[in-house]
Amino acid sequence: MHLIIKLIKEIVIRFIVYSSIPASGLVAQSTISLSGKVYNELNKPLAGALVVYKSQSSFQTVSDSSGFFLIEVPDTQGVLQVYFPELESVFIYPITTSQALSILLKKPAIDIGYGASPSQNVVGAIVQIDQTKLNYLPVQHALYGLQGWGTGVDVVQSSARPGALPTLTLRGNRSFSGSDEPLYVVDGLPLAQGLDLDGLNPEDIASIEILKDAASTAIYGLRASNGVILINTRRGSTQASGFSYNAYYGIAQPQVSTQMMTGGEFAEYRREAYRNGNYYTTPFPNPTQDFELFGLVPQIWASVAQAYEWDDQTNLIPKYRPATAEEKAYYAQWNMGPIDQIPVYDPAKVRTTDWGKLVLRTGQKQNHHLAYRHNGQKYSILFSLGYYNELGVQLSQGFERVSSHFALDYRGKKSFKWGLSFNAALNQQDWGADVYELALNQNPLATPYDDAGNILVQPEKYQFRFNPLLSVEGEVDERNTQRLLSHVYTEFKLGKALSYRLNLGSDLLSQQRGVFQEANTQARSGGFKIASFDRYHRASWLYESIVNYSRLFQTRHQLQLTLVHSLQNDRRNDKLLESFSLPEKVQSYHFLKTREASSYISSMGTLIARSPWHSGMARVHYTYANKYLFSATARFDARKYAPEEERNKLHWALALGWKLHEEAFLKNATMVNELKLRVSYGLLGKAGSGFFGNADGYSTEYYQSQQSNLGVDFTLADHRLQGSVDFHHIRSAPQVRSLLMSTPPYVMREEIGHIQNNGFELSLQSLNLKNQHWQWTTQLVLSVNRERVKLPTGKATIEWVHNYPKTTYFNRQPIGVWSTDEAAQAQQYFAKPGQVKYADLNGDFKIDRQDWTVLGSNAPDYHGTLYNVVGYKNWEFSFLVYARVGQFIPNRYYSPVLYGNTTEAQFVAQQYWTPARQENVRYYWPSNRGVNDIVESLKFQDASFAKIRSLSLSHQFSKNRLAKLKLAQLSISLSVHNPFLITAYKLTDPEYFDPSLDKNRVFFHLNPGERALLLGVKVGF
């Protein structure tokens, strides 16, 4: 990859050199002066619009504060390209005269699926996210770029591991056992079920539209009940011609340092566990019994022994000091008789091995994106190359991607155009072992190396705990992905009102996963070496015919009709090979065939399956007097191999809109620029999960959901404040599941219940300050969703709780630890001092299932973003705050088994109960005889957080400086990613969790989040 970086740098340098050479042929010839005015739809002049002749930087100018521009051009045979940053689009105007030009710049239309519509005519709940916001954060996956920008969009970063894919849901969960992810559509190609944007470079995306309600999603029918994400990649026709190079480089450190016990604290924890069993007989450290506890491993004993002052260490004779009056009073409670002297012991001198630091490092990130754009009169081209590399902060983890994008659009006569696009990517992810988690499970008294510097296989000689440093090299998990997305279209008009478009698309995906685990790693725990190789192929193709009819009748009636016929097929092919007890480590997973292959190949298998779709769709948009809007959509989906209940299904939606600002009572309202009311209702089905084919089961049953939405879009105060408010209600029909039985009928269908979502969404954008030098804008995004499970019985089951979110944690409610003074009360509950105290909710002096209550859920009460941008001349400072409030996360480190030898307990530090420390403790008295208590409910913790996602400072070079450098654009930026985190969750960054975890599972993997410092540059030629 160093060669690729070197090549990119060479290309950039050459174009800088060549672009600095005067174009003598152009400068020498005579020129013609053109003048004009640039304004928007409200007849407001636009200052700062870039006007370029044929994309040549030698002939360009910028409009002034009145929108006026003057440009010198060599002739009148070409075109002018006008670019305005806030509209994120290029407008092309033919030069037909040398007189003054009047150039109108409109807001770009919003993609509504199978077409586009002006934002003022949209009646569905749609959020548009442009390229600027998508690439504001340095993300390797496009879905991460969506986090916080769209209302109702919940993006959860399931892992801090480089290359890990996020989980995205729109307006809550809706299925008990199926997927809740939305449908992704790239350049008109609906991606196959279970696939997302993996492999698509975020910098190759022009915009993303998020369709949230039935009125906007019904066009995609059976696959769209969870919402739709429309992705439009960049094309040459929407940008000025030339080259661009964007890059950033940065370093990263762990964001949260997990605080574990020191060596002295861990030694005392182990002593306390043995005191509870009366095996450690003194309330203070003594060398004789310490040697019994720690003397088995020389390195561990050496760690403890150095805390003593010795008279004779060989014979375990320490120095003594007089006991203080407080110590004597406490020791008297142990019935040991008078104690006047105790060993000289300093817990601060106990050697501590910080295992976490041994497996962490300074991470690195770098991204390079080089693009060429040509925008001619008849055709436009865009070609880009991208390279991304991330070295994780955890050893053995990393991610690398090489991507390319190509788009071609040809504009023939007015009635014909065609185009194509390709997106290709090669990903390599070093998944690596969870060595940070393994490190935190190590004994801090142990050392990773022996006295000769060799790695100790089992540093504390514990049967089931191995040195994490061996897993850095000894566990290999490499995942490679190759993906090619292609799209071809042709479009022509059949008259003034009628047009036809043909879409052809394909998605080819190939993934390989190779795993190798050495015998002495934690994964194998001293057993056989293993290796496996899994190859996964996915191929999907699409054919679509689209007919659009649009006509204005009698100046008041606007009718738009869209008809779609669609065929799509998805095919999957899996191959798996596993081997145990490989003879040579060098084989890894690369060469599983041996001379005695049958002795080493443990299993193999294949899977071939397919999922064909046949669909038809009709959509009608009607506008009356440019004030009243109506939309109706119906889609029919047929699945050849699906179960009978979902083989042929009709989905529909209706929507109404009212432009109140066009009414007479608001026509002259100076404070109201735009005000639109939207309402929609629809009935959508949810497809079952899985493929149909050889030996592939079908688990999730079909169900329908009713979806309604009420929304208001507004622009106020001379366009200084704009936004939207939405209220939604989603109710699924009762869902059923199939249960396997050992007796006839072998499959039983059981009704589960249904899920209901009610929510409120608010989006605000304000222009707080704007003058000659200063500009300050703010954006607020807030999403509130109340997900509720409705069970037929109205009561909690083992899996779900009635009237609470799907993933709700239902258990005993811990309220402290029984103290010595509460011994009599504890006995009523068959407990004793030092054990966990639970709330007796029904007052029957028993802690049983009747006392279970809701502890929390991983569904947040609300989440949102606050984004501010302050500009001064050519400088810009911005910051993004993201918050997620009301979520709970389960984690085993919060409910450790406080047994004398367990090292995971070191997270609790001094929070456990002892006879000397009974106030403000959370955990029970450790014991060396196991735990006769139920502590499962301790693992659920409030994981609400707020963080500054990014602080960024950038500088855009002035027009005069760019002219001297012969550049069209040059900017530099310095940003800090995740600089501040506010949370009560102490273990790690609570943003990184797997939302699929239910009440019966815990969060094991402790990949630390990161804080990064990044330097970026953008160059345009």
N, C-alpha and C positions, 0 to 999 in steps of 0.2 A: 503494500500500500504506500510505501514511501515513494515509489516511482510515480504513482498516481498524483500524490501531492506535489512532487517535483514538476510533473507535466503541467498541472494546473497553474503553478506559479510561473512557469516558463511562458504559458499562453498569455497570462495577465501582463507580464513584463513586456512581451512583444507588442501587445496591443496598446500599451501605454506609450511605448516608443513610437510606433507607427502613427498613433493618433496625434502625436505632438508635431508631426511633419506637416507644414502648411499644404493645403490642397490648392496648389498654384493655378490649376485649371479652372477652379471655381472662383477664386479671388480675383483673377485677372479679368474675367468677363464682366459685362455691364449687368446691373441689377434693376429690378422693378420694385417700387415701394407699394406695400399693401397695408392698409389700416383697417381697424374694425373694433368691435366691442364684444366682450364675452359676458353673458348674463345667465341667470338660472331661470327655472320655471316661474318664479314669482317676479320676474323682471328686475331682480337685484343684480347689480354688477358684481363680477367675481374678480377679485384681485389675486394675483399669483398664479394664474393659468399659464402653462407653458405652451407656446405656439411654435411648432417646428415644421419646416418645409422638407418633405420627403425624408424625415427623420435624420437630416444632416445637421450636425451641431454647428456648422458654419452659418446656417440660416435659422436662427431661433430668437425668440424674445419672450418676455413675460408681461402679462397685463398689469396695469397699475391699479391704484385704489378705485378708480372710476370704471375699471373693466376695459380701458382702452389699451390697444397694442399697435405697434408699428413694426413691420418686418420687411426686410429686403430679400427678394427672391430672384432667381436667375430667369424665370419664365413663368407663364401662367398655365402650363400644361400639366402640372403635377397636382398634388393634394397638400392640404394643411392638416397636421395632426395636432389636436388640442388635448392637453392632459391637465386635469385638475386633481390634486392629491386627495381631497376629501371624498371625491366620487369614485376613486380607484378604477378609472376606466379611461380609454382613449377614444376621442371622437374624431372622425375623418370628414373633411370638407373639401370637395373639389374646387379648384380655382377656375372660375369661368369668366371672371372680369377683374379688372384692376381697381374697381371702385371699392368703397368701404364695405366691409363684411359685417354681418350680424350673426353671431354664433351663439346658439342656445345649447347649454349643457343641462341634460336631464339626469336625474338619479337613475342608476342602473336598475333594470327590472329584477324582480325576485323570481328565482326558479321555483315553480310550483309543481314540478314533475310533468313531463310531456309538454313542456312549454314554459313561458315566462309571463309575468304580469307586473304592471306598475304597482308599487307598494300601496298606493291609495286605493286600488281595486281589489286587494287581497282580502278574502273573508275568512280564511283559515288562520289558526294559531301557528305562525311561522316565524322563526328566528333566523336572521342572516348574520353570519360571521365572516368578515372579510379577511384577506390575507394578512393585513397588518396586525389584527388581534390574534389570529391563529399562530403567527410566528413571533409574537411578543416575548414568549418564554422560550428558552432553548430546550426544546423537547425533541425526542427521537421518534415519537409516535404521534400521529395527527390527533388522536383522541385526547391525549394529554393537553393539547392546545385548546380543546373545547372547554376545559374545566373552568367554571366560573363565569363564562361569557354569556351563556344562554339560560334563560329562565326555564325551570323544570328539568334541566339536564344535570344528572348526577353522575359525575365521573369519579370513580374510586381507583386509586393507584394501589393495586393489590399487592405490590411488592416493590421495594427499592432496588431490586436486582436489575442491572442494565439489560435493556431489551425486553423486560417483562411487560405484558400487555395489560392495559387497564380494563375495568368493567364499567359499562355505561348503561344507565337506565333512564327512561323518560317517564316522569310522573309516577314513579313507584313501581313495585312488583305487582304482577297480575296473574302469575301462574304458580301453582303449588309445587310442581315438580319439573316444569319445562323451563326453557330459557326465557329471560325477560329482556334480552338485548334487542335493540331495534333492527330494522332492515337497513343495510347500507347500499346506496346506489351511486356508482362512480361513472360519471359521463353517460348516464342513462342506463348503465348495466347493473341490474339488481344482483348483488353478490349472493352466492349460495348460502343456505342456512348454516350458521356456525362460523362464518368467515367475516372478518372485519377488514380494517385498513392496513393490516400488517404488510410492510414492504412499500407502502406509498410514502414518498418523501413529502413532509409537510410543506416544504418550499415549492413544490410543484402544484400545490393546490391554490386555486384562485379564490374560491369562496365555498362556504358550507351553509346549506339551508337545513334547518331542523324542523320537520313537520311533526306537530304534536297532537293535534286533535283529529277527529274522524273526518272533518271536512277536507283536510289536507292529505290525510294518509289513505283514504278509501281507494284512491286510484291504484294502490298496490295490493289491495285485497287481503287475502289470507295471511300474508307474511307481514302485514303492516300494523297489526293490532298493538304492538309495543312502540309504535312511532317509526319514523323514517329519517335517515340522515342522507341528504343529497350532497354529493361532492362533485364540484366542477374543477377540473384541472386547468392549469394556465394554457393560454393560447396566444399566438403571436398577434392576432387581430385585436387584442385588448390592451396592447402596450406599444410604446414607441419603439422603433427599430433600434438595434444596437446590441452591445454586449453588457452583461452585468456579472459581477462576482461578489458573492456574499460569503463571509466566513466569520467564525468565532473560535476562540481557543480559551480554555479555562482549566482551573484546578479545583478540586473538591475535597472536602473533609467531612467526616461524620457529623451530622447535625446535632445529635443527642448522644452524649456519652452515658451509657448505662452504668449506674453506680452500684457496684457489688461490694461484698464484704472485703475488708482488708484481711491479711493473714492473721493478725491479732484477733479480729472479730470472729473469724471462722474458727479459730482454735477455741475461743471461749464458747461459741455456739456448740461445738462438739462436746466440750466439758459439761455444758448445761444439760445436754441430752443424757449424758451418763449420770449426772447428779439426780435427774428425775427417776432413774432406775436404781439409785443407790449404789452405783458402781464407781462413781467418783465421789469420794467421801469428804473432801474439804471444799469449803466455799471459796477458796482461793487457789490459784495455780500451784501445783507441787510437782517437782520433776519426776518423782517415782511413778505416779499415775499418768503423767504426761508421756513418759516413755512407753507405757503400756498402750496408750492411745495412738501415738505418732511414731513409735520407734521401728515399726515394720519397714518403712522406707527411709533410707539414710538421708535423702534430700529433704524429706518432710520433717524429720526429727531435727535436722540442722537448722531449718527455718524457725522452729519453736525454741530450740536450745539457745539461740543467740539472744533471746529476750531475757535470759537469766544471767546473773552474775555468779560465777562459780568459784568454789574453793577446790573442788575436785569433780570435773565434769564426767570423768570416766566412771566414777562410783556414784554419780548423781548426787553430789553433796553441794548444795548452793550456798551462797552468802545469805545471811538473814538481816532483817531490819526490825525495829520495834513496831508493833501494830498501833495504829492510832486509836483514839477513844471511840470514834464512830465505827471503826472496823471491829473493835472488841465487842461493842454493843450488838452489831449484826451477827457476828460469829457465835455469840451466846445463844442465839435462836436455834443453832444446829446441835445443841446439846453435846458439844465437844469438850466442855470444860474450859478453864481459862486458857486463852491463847495470847501470849505476850509477843511472840516473834513470828514473822512470816517470811518466805523466800523473797529475795530482791528480784522483782520481775517487772519489766517495762513492755507492755503490749505493743507500743509503737516500734519496738526494735524487732518484732517478728517479721521475717522476710515475707514479702508479698510479691507474687508473680502476677502481673497484669496480663492475663492471657488474651483479653480482648485486643490490646494494642499489638500483640504479636501477629494477629491475622488481619489487621487493617493497614491501610496505606493511604497515601495521597492520590486521589483519583484524578483522572484527566478526561477532558472532553474537547473534541474538535469537530468542526463541521465546515465543509467547503461546498459551494454551489456555484457553478459556472453556467450561464445561459446565453444563448444567442437568439435574437428576435429579428424577424424581418416582416414588415407590414407594407405590402405593395398594394397597387390598385386592384389587382385581380387575385392575388394569393398572399397568404401570410404563413410564416413558419416559426416555430419555436422548438429549440433543441436545448436540453440541459443535461448536465452531469452532476451528480452529487456524491459526496463521500462523508460518512459519519463514523466516528470512532469514539468509544467510551471505555475507559479503564475504570472499573468499579473500585470503590473504596475498600471492598472486601477482597482479599486475595482469591485468585482463581476465577473471578467473575469479570466479564467484559462483553462488549457488543460492537459489531462492525457491520456497516452497510454500504454497498455501492449501488447507486440508482441512476436511472436515466429516464428522460421523458421526451417524447417527440409529438408534435401536433402540427398538422397541415390543414389549412382551410383554403378552398378555391372558390372565388366568387366569379361566376360566369356572367351570363346575362341576368337581368333582374329576376328571371323566373327560375334560376337554377344555381345551386351551390352544392359542394360536397366537401367532405373532410375526413380525417382519420387521426387517431391518437394512440400512442403506446406508452405504457408505464412498466418499466422492468426494474427489478431489484434483486440483489443477492445479499442475504443476511447470514451472518455467522454469530451465534451467541454461545459464549462460554458460560453455561449455566452454573457450573461449579458446585461444590458442596457448601452446606450452610456452616462454614467453619467458624463464623462469629458466634452462633448459637452453641456449637461444640466447645468453643473456648470459654464461654460463660459457665459452662457446666463443669469446668475443671476446678480442682482443688487449688486455691490460691497459695497454699503452703508448698505445693509441689513445684518442680522446675521442669522445663521442657527438655533440658539436656543433662547428661551425666557429667561427671567431673572431667571427662576427656573430650567433651563437646559433641558427643553423639546424641542423636534424638532418642529419647526414651519412648518406647512403644506404649507403655502404660505407666505414666508418671507417678501414680499413687498405687500401682499394683492392684487396682480394682478390676474385677473380672469383666465388667461391661463398659469400661470407659477407656478410650484410646486417645492418644495424642492428636489434637486437631491439626498439627503441622504435617502429619502424615497424610491427611485428607486433602491438603492443598495440591499435592502432586499425585497422590494415589487414587483420587476420585476424579474421573473425567466424565463430563456430561456436555457434549457438543451438539448443538442444534443448528442445522443449516436449512435455509429456506430460499427457494428460487420462485419468483412469481412474475407473470407477464399478464398484464391487463391490456386488452386491445379493443378499439371501438372504431367503427366505420359508419359514416352516415351519408346519405344523399337526400337533397330536398329540392323540390321544384313546385312552382305554382301552377295550378290548373285553371286559373282565372283570377279575377281581382279578389275574390273572397275565399277561394279554396286552395289548399296546399297539401302536399303529400310528403311524408318523410319516412325513410327506411333506415332502421338501426340494426346493425349487426355487431355483436360483441362476444368476447370470450375471456375467460379467466382461467389461466393455467397455473396451478400451484403444486410445488413439489417440496416436501420436507423430509429431512433425514435426521435421525437422532441416534447418536452413538454413545454408549455408556460403558465405562470400565471402572471397576472397583477392586483395588488391591486388597489382599487378605487382611493386612494389619490396619485397615482404616476403620473408623467408627461404623460405617455402613455395613461392613462384613464382620466386624468384631472377632477377628481371628479365624474366620471360616475360609471357605473357598474363594478364590478370585472369580469374578463374574464379568461377563461382557454381553452386550446386546446391541442389535442394530435394527432400527425400525424405519421403514420407508413408507411415506404417505403421499399419495397422488390424488389430486382433485382437478377435475376438468369440467368447466361449465361453459355453455354457449347460449346465445340469445338471438332471437329473430323478432323484430317488432315492426309492424306497419302502423303508421300514425297519420290520420287524416284530421286536418284542422280547417274549420270554417269560421270566418269572422266577418261580420257585416254590420254596418250602421244603417238603421232604418229611420227615415223621417227625422233625422238629427237628434232623436231622443231615445231610441231603442238600439242598444248595442248587444249583439248576440255572438257568443263564441261557443263553438261545439268542437269537442275532441273525441275521436274514436280510435281505439287501439286494439290491435290483434297481436298477441304475444305468444311465442313458443320458447320455452327454456328447458334445458336438460342439465342435470348435475350428476356426475359420475365419480365414484370414489373407489380407490384401489389401495389396500394396505398389505404390507408384508412385514413380518416380524421374525427375528431369529435371535435366540438366547443360548448362551453357553456357560457352563459351570466348570471350574477347575481347569482353567487354561494352563498349558504347560509353561508358557513363556510370557512374561509381562510385556515384552516388546510387541506382542500380537495385538494387545489392546482389543478394540472392536474392529480393527481394520482387516484382520485376516483370521476368520473363525474356522476356516477349513484346515484340518490337520490330518496327519496320516492315520490317526485313530479317531476320525471325526465323530463316529457314532458314540464314542466314549465321552465327548465333551459337549455336543449339541443337546441341550436339555429340552428345548421346545421350539416350534416354528409354526407359523400360521399365515393365512391370507384372508382377505376380505374384499369382495367386489360387490358394490351396491350402486343404485341409481335412484334419482328422484326427478321425474319429468313433470313439467307444468304446461298447461294450455289455458290461456286466459283471454278474456275480452273485456274492454272497459269503455264506458261512455261518460262524458262529463259535459255539463252545460253551465255556462256563465251568462247571466243576463243582467244588463245595467239599464236602468231607466232614468233619464234626465240627469245622468251623471251623479245621482244621489242615492238611488236605491239599488242594492246589489242582491242577486240571488244565484246560488250555485247548487247543482244536484249532481251526484256522482254515483255510479253503480259499476261494480266489477264482478265478473263471474270467473271463478277459478276451478279448474278440473285437474285432479291428480290421479293418474291411471292406477297406481299401485297402492293408493292410500286406503285406509279402512272406509267402509261404506258411508259412515256418518260424516266424513269430510271429503268425500271424493268429488262432489260437485256442489259448490257453495256460491251464494250471491251475497255481496256486501255492498252497503249503500250509506250515503250520508247526504244531509241537506244543510245549507247555510244561508244566512241572511246578513246583509250589511246595510248600514245607514250612514251616509256622510252628512253629519249634522252641520258642518261648517258651510255646506252648500245651501242650507235653508235660509230663508229671508231673515229669521230672527237671530241668526249668527253671522250673516253675510258681512255685516259691517263691524263685527266685534274685533276690536284692534288686538285684544289679548289672545284670541283664538285663531290660529293659522290653519290647523287641521284638527278635526274631531270625528272619529268614526266609531260606530258601535257594531260589534260582531256577535252573532249567536249561531251555534251549530249543534247538530245532533246526528249520530250515526250508529250503525250496528255492524261490528266487525267480528270476524272469526279468528281464532288462534290455531295455527297449524300444529299438529303433533310433531314431536321431535324425532329425529332419526331418518335413516334411509329405508328404502325398500329393495330387497334383493336377497341374496344368498345368506341365510342364517343370521339375519339382522332383525332383532326384535323391535317392537313398537310399544313404547311405554306410556307416553303422555297422551291423554285423550283430548279430543277436540272440544272447544267451548267457544261461546260467543261473548262479546262484551258490549254494553251500551256506553256510549261516550257522549258527553255534552260539554259545551264550552261557551262561556260568556266573556267577551273581551272588549276593551276600549283602547283605541290608539289615539294619541294626541300629540300636537305640536303647538306650543304656546309661547307667548312673550316674544314675538318677532323671531321665532325659531331658536330661541335661547334654551328652551326646555322641551324635550320630546321624550316619549316613552310609551309604555303600554301596561295595562293591567288585565290579568286573566284569572277567571275562576273556572275550575274544571271538576267534573264528576265522572268517574269511570267505575262501572259495576259489571263484573263478569257474571255470566250465568253459572249455576252450580256446576262444579267440575267433578269428574269421576276419575278413578284410577283403576288399573287392572292389577289384581293380586294373584300370584301363582299359588296353587294348592296341590297337595299330594294326592287328592282323590277327585273323582269327577265332580263338577265339570272342569276341574283343573285351573280354570281362570275365573275369578269372581270380580265383578265390577262393583266398586264401592263409591258412593257419593261422599265427597270431602266437604264441600261447602263452596263459598265464593269469596273473592277478594274485592274490596271496594277502596277507591282512592278519591279523596277530596282535597283540592289544593288551591292555593293562591299564589300568583306570580306577579312580580313587579319589576319593571325595567325602566330606569330613568337615565337620561343623558342631559347634562346641562352645560351651557357655555357661561361660565361665571365671570370671565373677564376677557375683553379683547380690545386692544388699542394698537398703536403703531408698533410697539415693541413687545408687549406682553399678551399672552393668551393662557387661559386656565380653563380646563374642561374636567368634568367629573362624570363618572358612570357608576350607577348602583344597580346591582342585580340581586334579587331576593326571591328564593323559592321556598314555599311552605307546602308540605304534602302530608296528609294524614292517611296512612295505609292501614286498613282494618280487615282482619280475617273474620268472616261470618260463618260460624260452624252450625250445623243443623241442631245440635244439642244445646248450643249456647254456653257450653262449658269447655274448659281447657282439656286438651288431650295430651298424649305423650309428645306429640310433634308441634301442636299449635295452640294458641290461646285465643279464645273468642274475643272479638272487638279490639284486638291489638295487631301490630304488624306481623308479617309472616315469620320473620326471625325475631322472636321475642324470648328473652331469657326468664324462665319460670322456675323458681327454686325457693329454698329457705332464705329468710332475710337475716343476715348476721348483724348483730347489734353490739358486739364487743366480746370480751373474754371474762369468764367468771373470776371474781377476785376471792381472796381468802375470807373476807368479811361476808361474802355471799354463799358460803359453803352450804348452809341449811337450805337456802332457796335453790341452789344448784342441784341438791340431792332430790328435790321434788321432780326434776327432769332427768333423773338418773345420770347426772353429770357431776363434775367436781371442779374445784378451782384450777384454773389453767386451761380449761377447755373452752371452745367457742360457744358463745351465748347467742341463741336464735330467738326471734320474736315469736311469742305464743299468740297468734292472731285470734284464735277462737277461745283462748282462756281455759283450755281443758287440761293444762299441766302436762301436755304431751307435745313433742315436736314430731309431727308426721306430715303426710301428704296434705292434710287439711290446712296446714299452716303455710303452704307454698304461696308465693305471691309473685307479681311481675317485678323483676329487678331492672329491666331496661330492654332496649332493642338496638340493633345496629342501624336501623333506619333513623336518620337525624330528624329532629323537630323542624329545623330549617338550615339552609346553607346559602351563602351568598358571597358577593364580591364587591369591593369598593376600589375603583380605579381612578387615579388622578394624574393629569398631565399638565405641567406648568412649562410654558415656553417663553423664552426671552431671546429675541432676535433669532440667531441660528442655533441657540442652545435649547435643549429640552430635558426636563427632569420628570420622571414618572415613577409611581409606585403602585403596586397591586396588593391588596389585602384580601385573603380568602379565609372564610370561617365555616365551620361545620359544627353545629351545636345540637346536643341531645342524643348523641350516639353512644352506645355501650359496646365494649369489645371484650371477649373472653380471652384469658391468657393463663397458661398453667403456672407462670412465674408468680402470679398473684395468689395462687392456692398451693404453695409448695407442701410436700410431705416432709414435715420437720422431724426427720429421722436422722440419727446421728451421723450417718455416712453420706446423706444426700447433699450434693453440691448445689443443686438448683435453689436450695433454701438461702444461699448467700445473698440473694436479691433483697430479702426482708431486713437485712442488717439488724438494727437494734429494735425492730418493731415486734419482737416476740415476747411473750410473757415469761417472767421468772418470779420466784418468791420475793426478790428484791426490787422488781420493776413490774408493777401491776397497773399503773395509770397510763391512759392514752396509748394502749397497745392494740394491735390488730390481730396478731397471730397467737396461737396457743403455745403451751410449754413444750419444747422439743422432748423427744424420748428416743432411747436406743432400742426400744422394744416394739416399734411400730406405732401406728396412730389408731387409737380406738375412738375415732371421731369422724364426722362427715364434714369436709371442708370445701366441697365442690363449689358452693355458692360464692366463695371468696374470689373466684377467678373473674367475675364480671365487674368491669370497671368503667366509670364514666370517662369517655375518651373525646369529649368536646375539645375543640382547639380553634385558635385563630392564629394565623401566621401572615407575615409579610412575605408574599410569594416572590416579589422581585423589587429591587431598587435599581433604577437605570438612569444614567446620564449620557446624553448623546449630543453630537455636534454635527450640523450640516454645513459644509463649506459653502461660502457665498458664491453668487453667480460670477463675480469678477475673478475670484480665485479659481473657479472651475474653468473659466475661459483661458486663463493662463496655463492651466494644466491640460487643456484640450479634453476635458471630461464632461460628461453630462450629469454625473452625480458622484459625490464622495462624502461619506459620513463615517464617523467612528463612534463607538459606544463602549461604556464600561458599566457592567451590571453585576449585582450580587443576587444570587438565587437562594431563596429560603434563609434570609439573614436572621429572622427572629421568629420564635415559636412560643405561644402562650398556651399552656395546657396543664391540667392536674395529673395527667397520665405520665407516670415517671419512667416507664420501662424503655420506650423508644418513641419515634415519631408516630402518633396515632393515625396519621393519614394513610399509612401503608398497612392495610389489612385486607383480608379476603372476605368480601361480603357474603360469600356462600356458606361461611361457617355458621352452624346452627348450635343449639343449646347443648348438644351432645359432643361437640368437638371444641378443641381449644387451639389457640394461635401459637404454633410452635416456632415458626421461622422468624428469627430476629435479624433481618437485614436492616442495618441502620440507614436512615435517610441521610441526605447529604446537604451540605452548604457549599455553594460554588461561586467562584469569582471568574467572570468571563470578560474578555476583550473582543469586540467585534468590529468589522469593517464592511462597508458596502460601497462598491465602485461601479459606476455606469459609464459606458463608452458610447 
